[in-house]
Amino acid sequence: NFFLGQIYLLMTVCLALSILFLSQERDILAGILAGIFVPIKYFPACLILLFLLQRRWSAVWSTMASAAVVFIVSVLWLGPAIHESFLRAVLLPHLNGEMANPFSATYQSWNSLLRSLFVRDSVFNPQPLLDSSSTFAAARAVAMVSPVALFFWYLARPGIAAHKTSLVVAALFALVLLLAPATATYHFLVLSIPIAMLYSSVSKDGQTGSILLILFLYVGMGVVPAITMERLGLSGLWKALEYPRLYLLSGFFLVAILSMNSSHRQTSDPAEEALSS
């Protein structure tokens, strides 16, 4: 984070404080801290969804108000032209996975993997499994829609009120990273929040195995050297072997949502109490 000039460490602190204040029913402060980084990085917007799921309307509106203030100040200070240029030349291409090398395995995303398998490029990807832009579009749509549908399907099942906040946060944060067109190791700092919440409850409920598996998967995401995997120079279907961090993240997400199904209502969530302390 420091070497590359990223802000994810500071953003993670703000998100952790936002969840802390939410657990203390200080919703306006939770929303303000969540909204500060929304105009800068799109990841914090997932907290708006968390607030909506918990029907914490004060947190929702204060998040949007905080984000609006930051955006307005930025436009007034830097001018509208640079923001329009960023939207057109940076953000929209990024969301479509159009980076300097959209086939790079360092991104460890479904967008990069599926593009490598189904889109030919004479320079970056001369030997795909199949050169078919329509297959790429369809496969990417499935990869994006499936985890979202699974997440909301589990939330809609009976006993939604019993879902532990720590598990919902873990699944939600992992979901956003799964949908991202590109990820780097510094992005996974944000998963330290649900990891801390979950780890604090390892010995206090009946989900020790699931939580330890989540911890193992998280450690694996930080250990796997994505750059080294790309240097294997694989092609065709073998290219899929270069994306272990993506599979670990997918496993993290699946274990989190499956654990939600077996979570039970507690008088107080020990994970939230640990975060508060």
One Martini backbone bead per residue (centre of mass of N, CA, C, O) as a GRO file, in nm:
protein
  277
    1ASN     BB    1   0.058   0.061  -0.023
    2PHE     BB    2   0.299   0.259   0.013
    3PHE     BB    3   0.464   0.198  -0.245
    4LEU     BB    4   0.191   0.247  -0.444
    5GLY     BB    5  -0.007   0.469  -0.326
    6GLN     BB    6  -0.234   0.359  -0.157
    7ILE     BB    7  -0.574   0.364   0.029
    8TYR     BB    8  -0.668   0.091   0.170
    9LEU     BB    9  -0.590   0.127   0.463
   10LEU     BB   10  -0.763   0.376   0.524
   11MET     BB   11  -1.030   0.258   0.419
   12THR     BB   12  -1.042   0.018   0.617
   13VAL     BB   13  -1.064   0.186   0.871
   14CYS     BB   14  -1.332   0.326   0.795
   15LEU     BB   15  -1.499   0.065   0.765
   16ALA     BB   16  -1.455  -0.040   1.051
   17LEU     BB   17  -1.579   0.208   1.192
   18SER     BB   18  -1.855   0.185   1.062
   19ILE     BB   19  -1.925  -0.094   1.185
   20LEU     BB   20  -1.887  -0.011   1.473
   21PHE     BB   21  -2.109   0.212   1.478
   22LEU     BB   22  -2.337   0.023   1.393
   23SER     BB   23  -2.315  -0.162   1.652
   24GLN     BB   24  -2.378   0.122   1.828
   25GLU     BB   25  -2.604   0.295   1.681
   26ARG     BB   26  -2.422   0.507   1.493
   27ASP     BB   27  -2.534   0.572   1.190
   28ILE     BB   28  -2.423   0.844   1.091
   29LEU     BB   29  -2.123   0.781   1.132
   30ALA     BB   30  -2.122   0.531   0.955
   31GLY     BB   31  -2.200   0.681   0.692
   32ILE     BB   32  -1.974   0.888   0.674
   33LEU     BB   33  -1.736   0.680   0.659
   34ALA     BB   34  -1.847   0.527   0.407
   35GLY     BB   35  -1.870   0.789   0.206
   36ILE     BB   36  -1.585   0.910   0.162
   37PHE     BB   37  -1.485   0.669  -0.061
   38VAL     BB   38  -1.696   0.641  -0.291
   39PRO     BB   39  -1.569   0.858  -0.504
   40ILE     BB   40  -1.286   0.691  -0.513
   41LYS     BB   41  -1.407   0.401  -0.431
   42TYR     BB   42  -1.644   0.151  -0.496
   43PHE     BB   43  -1.641  -0.051  -0.255
   44PRO     BB   44  -1.802   0.109  -0.018
   45ALA     BB   45  -2.091   0.061  -0.144
   46CYS     BB   46  -2.150  -0.210   0.008
   47LEU     BB   47  -2.252  -0.072   0.273
   48ILE     BB   48  -2.521   0.017   0.165
   49LEU     BB   49  -2.631  -0.268   0.144
   50LEU     BB   50  -2.606  -0.336   0.442
   51PHE     BB   51  -2.797  -0.111   0.539
   52LEU     BB   52  -3.042  -0.211   0.378
   53LEU     BB   53  -3.061  -0.497   0.500
   54GLN     BB   54  -3.089  -0.351   0.802
   55ARG     BB   55  -3.257  -0.086   0.790
   56ARG     BB   56  -3.044   0.174   0.796
   57TRP     BB   57  -3.135   0.476   0.697
   58SER     BB   58  -2.934   0.677   0.822
   59ALA     BB   59  -2.685   0.542   0.693
   60VAL     BB   60  -2.766   0.578   0.400
   61TRP     BB   61  -2.798   0.891   0.388
   62SER     BB   62  -2.515   0.963   0.507
   63THR     BB   63  -2.354   0.831   0.285
   64MET     BB   64  -2.464   0.998   0.046
   65ALA     BB   65  -2.391   1.274   0.164
   66SER     BB   66  -2.087   1.229   0.197
   67ALA     BB   67  -2.030   1.165  -0.101
   68ALA     BB   68  -2.140   1.432  -0.216
   69VAL     BB   69  -1.942   1.621  -0.078
   70VAL     BB   70  -1.682   1.506  -0.193
   71PHE     BB   71  -1.760   1.546  -0.492
   72ILE     BB   72  -1.813   1.852  -0.492
   73VAL     BB   73  -1.538   1.940  -0.391
   74SER     BB   74  -1.378   1.814  -0.623
   75VAL     BB   75  -1.510   1.973  -0.855
   76LEU     BB   76  -1.449   2.260  -0.744
   77TRP     BB   77  -1.134   2.217  -0.723
   78LEU     BB   78  -1.071   2.061  -1.022
   79GLY     BB   79  -1.305   2.025  -1.199
   80PRO     BB   80  -1.507   1.874  -1.449
   81ALA     BB   81  -1.310   1.769  -1.669
   82ILE     BB   82  -1.148   1.549  -1.508
   83HIS     BB   83  -1.404   1.380  -1.439
   84GLU     BB   84  -1.493   1.320  -1.728
   85SER     BB   85  -1.229   1.182  -1.809
   86PHE     BB   86  -1.232   0.958  -1.598
   87LEU     BB   87  -1.500   0.828  -1.678
   88ARG     BB   88  -1.427   0.775  -1.985
   89ALA     BB   89  -1.102   0.671  -1.965
   90VAL     BB   90  -1.123   0.485  -1.689
   91LEU     BB   91  -1.378   0.365  -1.549
   92LEU     BB   92  -1.534   0.228  -1.784
   93PRO     BB   93  -1.301   0.052  -1.889
   94HIS     BB   94  -1.250  -0.090  -1.620
   95LEU     BB   95  -1.534  -0.227  -1.587
   96ASN     BB   96  -1.461  -0.384  -1.874
   97GLY     BB   97  -1.143  -0.470  -1.855
   98GLU     BB   98  -0.972  -0.215  -1.989
   99MET     BB   99  -0.652  -0.245  -1.986
  100ALA     BB  100  -0.337  -0.264  -2.078
  101ASN     BB  101  -0.378  -0.589  -1.992
  102PRO     BB  102  -0.666  -0.784  -1.999
  103PHE     BB  103  -0.494  -1.080  -1.978
  104SER     BB  104  -0.384  -1.059  -1.705
  105ALA     BB  105  -0.316  -1.261  -1.419
  106THR     BB  106  -0.276  -1.036  -1.200
  107TYR     BB  107  -0.590  -0.976  -1.167
  108GLN     BB  108  -0.764  -1.218  -1.078
  109SER     BB  109  -1.022  -1.249  -1.283
  110TRP     BB  110  -1.291  -1.330  -1.468
  111ASN     BB  111  -1.236  -1.135  -1.695
  112SER     BB  112  -0.945  -1.228  -1.756
  113LEU     BB  113  -0.990  -1.531  -1.792
  114LEU     BB  114  -1.217  -1.526  -2.014
  115ARG     BB  115  -1.056  -1.358  -2.215
  116SER     BB  116  -0.824  -1.566  -2.246
  117LEU     BB  117  -1.018  -1.803  -2.354
  118PHE     BB  118  -1.216  -1.610  -2.582
  119VAL     BB  119  -0.982  -1.396  -2.671
  120ARG     BB  120  -0.806  -1.267  -2.933
  121ASP     BB  121  -0.451  -1.165  -2.937
  122SER     BB  122  -0.162  -1.104  -3.106
  123VAL     BB  123  -0.002  -1.016  -2.838
  124PHE     BB  124  -0.147  -1.126  -2.554
  125ASN     BB  125  -0.354  -1.367  -2.709
  126PRO     BB  126  -0.287  -1.602  -2.952
  127GLN     BB  127  -0.399  -1.876  -2.762
  128PRO     BB  128  -0.693  -1.958  -2.726
  129LEU     BB  129  -0.940  -2.173  -2.679
  130LEU     BB  130  -1.158  -1.949  -2.796
  131ASP     BB  131  -1.271  -1.741  -3.063
  132SER     BB  132  -1.535  -1.572  -2.877
  133SER     BB  133  -1.716  -1.302  -2.790
  134SER     BB  134  -1.990  -1.430  -2.710
  135THR     BB  135  -1.879  -1.631  -2.504
  136PHE     BB  136  -1.754  -1.422  -2.321
  137ALA     BB  137  -2.012  -1.263  -2.254
  138ALA     BB  138  -2.171  -1.504  -2.135
  139ALA     BB  139  -1.965  -1.596  -1.919
  140ARG     BB  140  -1.949  -1.324  -1.770
  141ALA     BB  141  -2.246  -1.307  -1.692
  142VAL     BB  142  -2.247  -1.563  -1.519
  143ALA     BB  143  -2.012  -1.475  -1.325
  144MET     BB  144  -2.179  -1.225  -1.217
  145VAL     BB  145  -2.472  -1.335  -1.147
  146SER     BB  146  -2.442  -1.588  -0.969
  147PRO     BB  147  -2.331  -1.467  -0.695
  148VAL     BB  148  -2.560  -1.267  -0.656
  149ALA     BB  149  -2.794  -1.471  -0.649
  150LEU     BB  150  -2.681  -1.641  -0.416
  151PHE     BB  151  -2.672  -1.425  -0.200
  152PHE     BB  152  -2.983  -1.347  -0.209
  153TRP     BB  153  -3.096  -1.629  -0.164
  154TYR     BB  154  -2.981  -1.666   0.122
  155LEU     BB  155  -3.112  -1.408   0.245
  156ALA     BB  156  -3.419  -1.508   0.167
  157ARG     BB  157  -3.418  -1.708   0.366
  158PRO     BB  158  -3.505  -1.845   0.635
  159GLY     BB  159  -3.356  -1.655   0.894
  160ILE     BB  160  -3.221  -1.375   0.829
  161ALA     BB  161  -3.197  -1.257   1.126
  162ALA     BB  162  -2.962  -1.483   1.202
  163HIS     BB  163  -2.748  -1.351   1.060
  164LYS     BB  164  -2.433  -1.284   1.078
  165THR     BB  165  -2.259  -1.006   1.022
  166SER     BB  166  -1.981  -1.132   0.958
  167LEU     BB  167  -2.086  -1.316   0.722
  168VAL     BB  168  -2.210  -1.097   0.547
  169VAL     BB  169  -1.952  -0.932   0.511
  170ALA     BB  170  -1.779  -1.153   0.387
  171ALA     BB  171  -1.963  -1.208   0.140
  172LEU     BB  172  -1.981  -0.916   0.034
  173PHE     BB  173  -1.681  -0.853  -0.006
  174ALA     BB  174  -1.622  -1.096  -0.190
  175LEU     BB  175  -1.823  -1.025  -0.411
  176VAL     BB  176  -1.695  -0.758  -0.505
  177LEU     BB  177  -1.419  -0.890  -0.580
  178LEU     BB  178  -1.540  -1.087  -0.792
  179LEU     BB  179  -1.658  -0.846  -0.979
  180ALA     BB  180  -1.399  -0.739  -1.032
  181PRO     BB  181  -1.182  -0.673  -1.306
  182ALA     BB  182  -0.960  -0.616  -1.073
  183THR     BB  183  -0.685  -0.740  -0.869
  184ALA     BB  184  -0.502  -0.696  -0.565
  185THR     BB  185  -0.354  -0.751  -0.269
  186TYR     BB  186  -0.446  -0.472  -0.140
  187HIS     BB  187  -0.757  -0.529  -0.153
  188PHE     BB  188  -0.754  -0.758   0.089
  189LEU     BB  189  -0.770  -0.577   0.340
  190VAL     BB  190  -1.086  -0.570   0.369
  191LEU     BB  191  -1.098  -0.876   0.479
  192SER     BB  192  -0.996  -0.817   0.772
  193ILE     BB  193  -1.267  -0.755   0.898
  194PRO     BB  194  -1.419  -1.032   0.888
  195ILE     BB  195  -1.186  -1.194   1.005
  196ALA     BB  196  -1.189  -1.063   1.286
  197MET     BB  197  -1.487  -1.127   1.349
  198LEU     BB  198  -1.465  -1.439   1.313
  199TYR     BB  199  -1.219  -1.516   1.492
  200SER     BB  200  -1.354  -1.424   1.767
  201SER     BB  201  -1.580  -1.684   1.724
  202VAL     BB  202  -1.453  -1.971   1.711
  203SER     BB  203  -1.510  -2.059   2.037
  204LYS     BB  204  -1.845  -1.959   2.039
  205ASP     BB  205  -1.928  -2.176   1.821
  206GLY     BB  206  -2.029  -2.422   1.560
  207GLN     BB  207  -1.805  -2.280   1.321
  208THR     BB  208  -1.500  -2.346   1.325
  209GLY     BB  209  -1.435  -2.481   1.053
  210SER     BB  210  -1.532  -2.252   0.863
  211ILE     BB  211  -1.355  -2.022   0.981
  212LEU     BB  212  -1.080  -2.160   0.935
  213LEU     BB  213  -1.117  -2.181   0.629
  214ILE     BB  214  -1.134  -1.881   0.575
  215LEU     BB  215  -0.854  -1.819   0.687
  216PHE     BB  216  -0.697  -1.999   0.491
  217LEU     BB  217  -0.792  -1.857   0.229
  218TYR     BB  218  -0.682  -1.579   0.300
  219VAL     BB  219  -0.386  -1.654   0.318
  220GLY     BB  220  -0.367  -1.763   0.028
  221MET     BB  221  -0.420  -1.488  -0.117
  222GLY     BB  222  -0.145  -1.360   0.002
  223VAL     BB  223   0.065  -1.586  -0.111
  224VAL     BB  224  -0.003  -1.585  -0.397
  225PRO     BB  225   0.191  -1.536  -0.693
  226ALA     BB  226   0.070  -1.382  -0.965
  227ILE     BB  227   0.321  -1.311  -1.134
  228THR     BB  228   0.437  -1.598  -1.142
  229MET     BB  229   0.197  -1.730  -1.287
  230GLU     BB  230   0.223  -1.564  -1.553
  231ARG     BB  231   0.519  -1.678  -1.625
  232LEU     BB  232   0.422  -1.954  -1.746
  233GLY     BB  233   0.278  -1.912  -2.031
  234LEU     BB  234  -0.003  -2.004  -2.082
  235SER     BB  235  -0.252  -2.182  -2.283
  236GLY     BB  236  -0.560  -2.203  -2.315
  237LEU     BB  237  -0.681  -2.400  -2.070
  238TRP     BB  238  -0.416  -2.367  -1.895
  239LYS     BB  239  -0.466  -2.070  -1.804
  240ALA     BB  240  -0.642  -2.143  -1.547
  241LEU     BB  241  -0.382  -2.201  -1.359
  242GLU     BB  242  -0.323  -1.873  -1.310
  243TYR     BB  243  -0.598  -1.853  -1.084
  244PRO     BB  244  -0.590  -1.911  -0.761
  245ARG     BB  245  -0.704  -1.655  -0.618
  246LEU     BB  246  -0.985  -1.673  -0.743
  247TYR     BB  247  -1.058  -1.950  -0.613
  248LEU     BB  248  -1.019  -1.867  -0.319
  249LEU     BB  249  -1.233  -1.644  -0.322
  250SER     BB  250  -1.467  -1.827  -0.400
  251GLY     BB  251  -1.443  -2.003  -0.147
  252PHE     BB  252  -1.488  -1.782   0.059
  253PHE     BB  253  -1.772  -1.709  -0.035
  254LEU     BB  254  -1.907  -1.990  -0.006
  255VAL     BB  255  -1.851  -2.035   0.295
  256ALA     BB  256  -2.001  -1.784   0.396
  257ILE     BB  257  -2.291  -1.851   0.284
  258LEU     BB  258  -2.313  -2.135   0.408
  259SER     BB  259  -2.283  -2.029   0.704
  260MET     BB  260  -2.542  -1.859   0.712
  261ASN     BB  261  -2.742  -2.106   0.718
  262SER     BB  262  -2.617  -2.197   1.024
  263SER     BB  263  -2.694  -1.958   1.165
  264HIS     BB  264  -2.768  -1.799   1.482
  265ARG     BB  265  -2.935  -1.655   1.712
  266GLN     BB  266  -2.817  -1.389   1.919
  267THR     BB  267  -2.804  -1.166   2.159
  268SER     BB  268  -2.493  -1.145   2.080
  269ASP     BB  269  -2.225  -1.061   1.881
  270PRO     BB  270  -1.901  -1.147   1.934
  271ALA     BB  271  -1.773  -1.003   1.693
  272GLU     BB  272  -1.879  -0.720   1.755
  273GLU     BB  273  -1.758  -0.700   2.039
  274ALA     BB  274  -1.464  -0.728   1.947
  275LEU     BB  275  -1.461  -0.481   1.764
  276SER     BB  276  -1.537  -0.275   1.982
  277SER     BB  277  -1.277  -0.353   2.167
   0.00000   0.00000   0.00000
